[in-house]
Amino acid sequence: MKILLVEDNMQVAGFLVKGLTEAGHVVDSADNGRDGMFLAMGGGAYDAVILDRMLPGGVDGLSIVAAMRATGNKVPVLILSAMDAVDERIRGLKAGGDDYVVKPFAFGEVLARLEVLLRRSQNDAVESTLKCGDLCIDLFSRKVSRAGKVIALKPREFKLLEYLMRHAEQVVTRTMLLENIWDYHFDPQTNVVDVHVSKLRQKIDAGFDVSLLRTVRNAGYMLSANG
């Protein structure tokens, strides 16, 4: 992974660069806020940023992370600081930091927290969209489209489609839908599932040559892009 380290204390920076490099990461570093801002805002593509709060150069750490978030940069940021008051930690997290480590610190803790942020970031990236054939859900914007055509869904329909897409190419039973979409742990003896599936099918399949949402007789439903 490629890491940006912004830390003005040369001893601390050297300690971190050595440890991160030995752990298999590639590290770029800056020792002032101005250079740190430049790198964080487009000077390089990073998987994570480790950022000191108090920096020379007229730009502090919180300004850097706030600028990143303001431009939609979601790279995880681990803030380092000797400011250990609860209010200061809250300020760091509210500014856009993903985690906060107080100085002095053990390198093992910094590495462990960094690895958690990297795993979370990778999982978020994987889970940002769901696809089945030419049908796509953007989980962040809650936008649904098929072959580029935007499909408007009601909240319950969106939840139903998301569940079906997470179980694409699998048979999903009526009981599974009642429990996971309606939170019913008993059969209410209504056709609520059938009605919602029918409405969803009209929205995602009508006008397209291939039907994705199929009824599996005596079993349930399946979302499938395979004929």
N, C-alpha and C positions, 0 to 999 in steps of 0.2 A: 504494500500500500504506500501511497505517496502522502507524506505528512508535511504540513507547514507549521513550523515552530517560530513564534514571535516572543522573544525573551531577551531583555537587555542585560541581565546578569550573565556574564560570559562563563562563569563557573557552572552555574545552573544549566545554561544552554549547552555547554560542552558535555555535561553529565547526561542530559537528555538525548542529545544527538548520538552519543556513543551507545547508550542503551537501546534506543529505537533502531539504530542501524544493526546492532547485534541481533535484535528481534526480527530482522528481515525487512524493515521498512526503509523507504527512500525518504530522506529528510531535506527540505529546503528551510533555511532559517533567515530571520531578520532580527536586528537588535534595536529597532526603533519603530515607532508607530507609523511613520510615513511610509517606510519601505514595506512594513507589514500590511498596511492598507492596500498598497499597490499589488502585492502578491495575492492577497486574499480576494481582491476584486477583479482578478483576471490575469495576473502575471503568471499563473500556472493552474493546472487542473489538479485539485487535491481531494483526497478521500476523507481527510479530517484536518482540523486546525487546533493546535495547542497554543493558547494565547494568554500572556501575562496581562494583568489589568493595568498596572502602572508602567507607562512607557515614555521614553523621551521622544522628541520629534514632533510635539504638538498634537499628537493623536493618541488617545488612550485605548486600551483594549475594548472597553464597552462601546466606544464609537465605531471600532472596526466591525464587531459582531452585529451592531445595529445596522450599519451600512450594508453588510452582507444580506441580512434578512429583508431589508427594504427593497433590495433588487431581486428577491426571490431565490437567493443562494441558500440552499438547504444543507450544505456541507456541515456535518456535526462539528461543534466547537466545544473543546474542553478548556475551561478558564482556570488559570493558576493565579493565586493571589495570597499575600500575607494578611489581607483584610478578612478576618475570620468571623466577624459579627454576623448574626443571622440576617439582619437587614441588608448587609452588603452581599451576602450570598443570594438573597432574593433579588436584589438589583441585577446581579449578573445573569441570573436565569431569566428574568423578565426582559432583559435587553436582547435575549436570543441565544444565550449559552445553553448547551445541552447538559453539561455537568460542571461541577465546581470543586476544585481541589485546593485545600489550604496549604500554604507553605509554613514550615518545612514539610516535605512529603517523602514517602518511600517510593522509589522508582517502580517497584512491583505494583503499588496501588495505581499509579498513573497508567502503567501499561494495561492493567486489568480493566480500568474504566475506559480507556481508549478502545480496547478490543470489544467491549460491550457496545460502545457507540458505533463502531464499524459494522458489527453484526446487525444492529438495529437498522442502520442506514441501508445495508444490503437487502434486508428483508423488506423494508419499505419500498425500495426500488422495484423489487420483484412483484410486490403486491399492489403496485400503483394502478395496474391495469389487469383486466381479465379478458380473455378472448376465446371465442368459439367460432371457427370459420371466419366470416367477415363481420361478425357481431362483436362489439367491443364495449367494455365498461371502463370508464375512468373513475376510480374509487375516490380520488381527491375532489374532482369537480362534480362527481355524480352525473356525468354526462354519458348517455348511451347512444351508440350509433351503429348502423349496419351499412356496409359498403359506402361509408361516408355520409349517409343520411342520418340526421339527428332524430332520435325517437324520444318523445316525451313520456315519461312514466310517473305514476303516482308513487308516493313513498312505499306503500306496501308492495306494489308491483316491482319496484326497484329491488327491494329486499328479497322478493321471490326470485327474481332473475339472478341476483348475485348468488343466492344459494344454489340455484341450478347450475350456474357457470362454475362454481367451485366444485361441483360434482359432475361436470360434463363427462359424457360417455358412460355414465353410470345410471342405473335405474334408481329413481328417487320415489319412495313410496308416499302415499297420502299421509300416513302416520308421521313420517319424517317431516313433512311440510307443516303439519298441524303443530308439532312440537317445536320446530325451529323458527317458523314464521309467525305463528299465532300464539305460541307458548301454551298450547293446549296439551295437557298430558292425559287426555281422555278424548274419545271420539264424540263430538257434540251432535253427531247425526245430522249434519247440515251439508249442503253442497258448496260451502264457502271455498274450498280448494278448487273444485272444478270450475266455478265461476271465475275465479282470479286467473287460473291457468288459461282459460278460454280467452279472457280479455288480453292477457299478455301475449298469447299466440297471435292474436289479430294484429297486435302492434309490431311484433318483431318478425313475423312471417308474411303478412299480407303484402302482395306486390312483388315478392321475391320468388325466383324459380325453385329454390331449395328451401324446404321447411326444416327448421332446426329443432323446434319443440314438438316432440312426438309423444303420443300416448302409447304406453306399453300395456297391452291388454292383460287384465287380471294382476297387474304388478304395480303400475304407477306411471311415472313420466320420465322422459330422458331428453336432455339437451345434447344434440349430437350434430357434428358437421359431416359425419361419415354416412354415406348412403346405406 
